[in-house]
């Protein structure tokens, strides 16, 4: 990880299901998800709780730290 990136919060992506919505949207192993829509993420249960308020087919925006830059990834949610 680039030491110039000051990461205060987020969820480290360890593994991606190759046929899942995250992989299809471009999320990669090693990414750090810092936000979903406008919600700042501190732990995995923050992400899960937010996703459970959504329906299959809804789209969310992930703010992701990737190497030394921040990117936004749109993800169309699959089945729960």
Residue frames as a rotation matrix with the C-alpha (Angstrom) as fourth column:
UNK 1
0.587 0.809 0.000 0.00
0.809 -0.587 0.000 0.00
0.000 0.000 -1.000 0.00
UNK 2
-0.035 -0.547 0.836 1.21
0.501 -0.734 -0.459 3.51
0.865 0.403 0.300 -0.84
UNK 3
-0.321 -0.152 -0.935 2.33
0.945 -0.119 -0.305 5.33
-0.065 -0.981 0.182 2.29
UNK 4
-0.992 -0.046 0.115 1.20
0.062 -0.988 0.142 8.69
0.107 0.148 0.983 0.83
UNK 5
-0.216 0.976 -0.012 -2.44
-0.031 0.005 1.000 7.65
0.976 0.216 0.029 1.21
UNK 6
-0.912 -0.054 0.406 -3.85
-0.390 -0.193 -0.900 8.69
0.127 -0.980 0.155 4.58
UNK 7
-0.237 0.840 -0.489 -6.58
-0.049 0.492 0.869 6.12
0.970 0.230 -0.076 5.28
UNK 8
-0.712 0.034 0.701 -8.52
-0.674 -0.313 -0.669 6.67
0.196 -0.949 0.246 8.50
UNK 9
-0.091 0.775 0.625 -11.40
-0.561 0.479 -0.675 4.23
-0.823 -0.412 0.391 7.96
UNK 10
0.040 0.228 -0.973 -12.66
-0.986 0.167 -0.001 1.57
0.163 0.959 0.232 5.59
UNK 11
0.611 0.225 0.759 -12.99
-0.342 0.940 -0.003 -2.10
-0.714 -0.258 0.651 4.83
UNK 12
-0.408 -0.849 -0.336 -10.10
-0.782 0.134 0.609 -3.96
-0.472 0.511 -0.718 3.20
UNK 13
0.686 0.635 -0.355 -11.22
-0.722 0.539 -0.433 -6.23
-0.084 0.553 0.829 0.36
UNK 14
-0.181 -0.751 0.635 -9.53
-0.601 0.595 0.533 -9.59
-0.778 -0.285 -0.559 0.85
UNK 15
-0.831 -0.033 0.555 -11.44
0.308 0.803 0.510 -11.71
-0.463 0.594 -0.658 -1.65
UNK 16
-0.330 0.721 -0.609 -13.93
-0.825 -0.534 -0.185 -11.12
-0.459 0.442 0.771 -4.49
UNK 17
0.001 0.438 0.899 -16.34
0.269 0.866 -0.422 -13.67
-0.963 0.243 -0.117 -5.91
UNK 18
-0.855 -0.519 -0.021 -15.52
0.116 -0.229 0.967 -13.67
-0.506 0.824 0.255 -9.61
UNK 19
-0.641 0.677 0.361 -19.17
0.600 0.148 0.786 -14.00
0.479 0.720 -0.501 -10.66
UNK 20
-0.056 0.614 -0.787 -20.52
0.930 -0.256 -0.265 -11.50
-0.364 -0.747 -0.557 -8.11
UNK 21
0.806 0.501 0.313 -21.76
0.578 -0.781 -0.238 -7.95
0.126 0.373 -0.919 -8.54
UNK 22
0.690 -0.597 -0.409 -18.61
-0.116 -0.649 0.752 -6.44
-0.714 -0.471 -0.517 -6.99
UNK 23
-0.298 -0.843 0.448 -16.26
0.363 0.334 0.870 -8.12
-0.883 0.422 0.207 -9.48
UNK 24
0.058 0.415 0.908 -18.52
0.997 0.019 -0.072 -7.21
-0.047 0.910 -0.412 -12.41
UNK 25
0.935 0.355 0.007 -18.38
0.355 -0.935 0.030 -3.58
0.017 -0.026 -1.000 -11.29
UNK 26
0.446 -0.845 0.295 -14.59
0.058 -0.302 -0.951 -3.48
0.893 0.442 -0.086 -11.09
UNK 27
0.714 -0.228 0.662 -13.95
-0.700 -0.202 0.685 -3.83
-0.022 -0.952 -0.304 -7.36
UNK 28
0.327 -0.700 -0.635 -10.60
-0.234 0.591 -0.772 -5.55
0.915 0.401 0.029 -6.81
UNK 29
0.720 -0.227 -0.656 -8.86
0.664 0.500 0.556 -7.48
0.202 -0.836 0.510 -4.07
UNK 30
-0.386 -0.892 -0.236 -6.70
0.921 -0.357 -0.157 -5.05
0.056 -0.278 0.959 -2.10
UNK 31
-0.283 0.391 0.876 -9.15
0.136 -0.887 0.440 -2.16
0.949 0.244 0.198 -2.47
UNK 32
-0.822 0.137 -0.553 -10.28
0.547 -0.084 -0.833 -0.36
-0.160 -0.987 -0.006 0.67
UNK 33
-0.112 0.874 0.472 -13.94
0.620 -0.310 0.721 0.64
0.776 0.374 -0.507 0.66
UNK 34
-0.933 -0.299 -0.200 -14.22
0.345 -0.581 -0.737 3.88
0.104 -0.757 0.646 2.64
UNK 35
-0.580 0.794 -0.181 -17.82
-0.541 -0.542 -0.643 4.84
-0.609 -0.275 0.744 1.78
UNK 36
-0.693 0.546 0.472 -20.99
0.720 0.558 0.412 3.43
-0.039 0.625 -0.780 0.35
UNK 37
0.409 0.692 0.595 -23.11
0.707 -0.653 0.272 6.22
0.577 0.309 -0.756 -1.10
UNK 38
0.256 -0.321 0.912 -22.60
-0.322 -0.918 -0.233 8.93
0.911 -0.235 -0.338 1.57
UNK 39
0.963 0.163 0.214 -22.09
-0.257 0.320 0.912 6.56
0.080 -0.933 0.350 4.53
UNK 40
0.005 -0.998 0.058 -18.55
-0.892 -0.031 -0.450 6.36
0.451 -0.050 -0.891 5.93
UNK 41
0.780 0.238 -0.579 -17.59
-0.091 0.959 0.270 2.77
0.620 -0.158 0.769 6.67
UNK 42
0.133 -0.727 0.673 -15.62
-0.981 -0.194 -0.015 1.78
0.141 -0.658 -0.739 9.75
UNK 43
-0.653 -0.298 0.696 -16.37
-0.460 0.886 -0.053 -1.94
-0.601 -0.355 -0.716 9.96
UNK 44
-0.978 0.194 -0.083 -17.97
0.052 0.603 0.796 -4.73
0.205 0.774 -0.599 7.95
UNK 45
-0.424 0.880 -0.215 -21.26
0.846 0.300 -0.440 -4.55
-0.323 -0.369 -0.872 9.87
UNK 46
-0.286 0.286 -0.914 -21.68
-0.166 -0.955 -0.247 -0.92
-0.944 0.081 0.321 8.64
UNK 47
-0.786 -0.075 -0.614 -21.57
-0.616 -0.002 0.788 -2.18
-0.061 0.997 -0.045 5.05
UNK 48
-0.872 0.463 -0.159 -23.86
0.429 0.879 0.211 -5.15
0.238 0.116 -0.964 5.71
UNK 49
-0.368 0.760 -0.535 -26.44
0.583 -0.260 -0.770 -3.03
-0.724 -0.595 -0.348 7.55
UNK 50
-0.347 0.200 -0.916 -26.59
-0.528 -0.849 0.014 -0.54
-0.776 0.489 0.400 4.70
UNK 51
-0.895 -0.034 -0.445 -26.82
-0.412 0.447 0.794 -3.21
0.171 0.894 -0.414 1.98
UNK 52
-0.775 0.622 -0.112 -29.74
0.627 0.735 -0.260 -4.87
-0.079 -0.272 -0.959 3.80
UNK 53
-0.214 0.716 -0.665 -31.75
0.102 -0.661 -0.744 -1.65
-0.971 -0.227 0.068 3.40
UNK 54
-0.433 -0.050 -0.900 -31.45
-0.819 -0.395 0.416 -2.00
-0.376 0.917 0.130 -0.39
UNK 55
0.583 0.670 0.459 -33.13
-0.300 0.703 -0.644 -4.28
-0.755 0.238 0.611 -2.92
UNK 56
-0.207 -0.603 0.770 -31.65
0.600 0.544 0.587 -6.46
-0.773 0.584 0.249 -5.66
UNK 57
0.188 0.203 0.961 -31.10
0.959 -0.251 -0.135 -4.29
0.214 0.947 -0.241 -8.71
UNK 58
0.966 0.068 -0.248 -30.47
0.150 -0.934 0.324 -1.10
-0.210 -0.351 -0.913 -6.70
UNK 59
0.351 -0.889 0.293 -27.26
0.556 -0.054 -0.829 0.72
0.754 0.454 0.475 -7.52
UNK 60
0.881 -0.201 -0.429 -24.85
0.303 -0.456 0.836 2.02
-0.364 -0.867 -0.341 -4.90
UNK 61
0.643 -0.732 0.225 -21.65
-0.173 -0.425 -0.889 4.04
0.746 0.533 -0.400 -5.22
UNK 62
0.748 -0.511 -0.423 -18.55
0.647 0.422 0.635 2.78
-0.146 -0.749 0.646 -3.44
UNK 63
0.734 -0.664 0.143 -15.71
-0.608 -0.736 -0.297 5.18
0.303 0.131 -0.944 -2.66
UNK 64
0.908 -0.418 -0.027 -12.58
0.417 0.894 0.167 3.06
-0.045 -0.163 0.986 -2.87
UNK 65
0.469 -0.870 -0.155 -8.93
-0.741 -0.482 0.468 3.68
-0.481 -0.105 -0.870 -2.05
UNK 66
0.919 -0.222 0.327 -6.88
0.355 0.827 -0.437 1.89
-0.173 0.517 0.838 -4.72
UNK 67
0.047 -0.986 0.159 -3.13
0.938 -0.011 -0.345 2.19
0.342 0.165 0.925 -4.50
UNK 68
-0.731 -0.436 -0.525 -2.48
0.619 -0.748 -0.240 5.94
-0.288 -0.500 0.816 -4.27
UNK 69
-0.891 0.439 0.118 -5.82
-0.309 -0.775 0.552 7.21
0.334 0.455 0.826 -5.54
UNK 70
-0.555 0.808 0.198 -9.50
-0.072 0.191 -0.979 7.37
-0.829 -0.557 -0.048 -4.70
UNK 71
-0.928 0.318 -0.195 -12.02
-0.181 0.075 0.981 6.01
0.327 0.945 -0.012 -7.19
UNK 72
-0.287 0.906 0.311 -15.80
-0.733 0.001 -0.680 5.71
-0.617 -0.423 0.664 -7.24
UNK 73
-0.984 0.002 -0.176 -17.34
-0.104 0.801 0.590 2.44
0.143 0.599 -0.788 -8.37
UNK 74
-0.138 0.989 0.055 -21.01
-0.990 -0.137 -0.023 1.98
-0.015 -0.058 0.998 -9.17
UNK 75
-0.990 -0.139 0.032 -22.31
-0.141 0.987 -0.081 -1.45
-0.021 -0.085 -0.996 -8.14
UNK 76
-0.083 0.977 -0.194 -25.66
-0.818 0.045 0.573 -2.91
0.569 0.207 0.796 -9.14
UNK 77
-0.465 -0.118 0.878 -26.70
-0.804 0.471 -0.362 -5.14
-0.371 -0.874 -0.314 -6.25
UNK 78
-0.618 0.212 -0.757 -27.50
-0.328 0.806 0.492 -8.79
0.715 0.552 -0.429 -6.79
UNK 79
0.424 0.807 -0.411 -29.60
0.000 0.454 0.891 -11.18
0.906 -0.378 0.193 -4.73
UNK 80
0.193 -0.285 0.939 -29.30
-0.938 -0.335 0.091 -11.09
0.289 -0.898 -0.332 -0.93
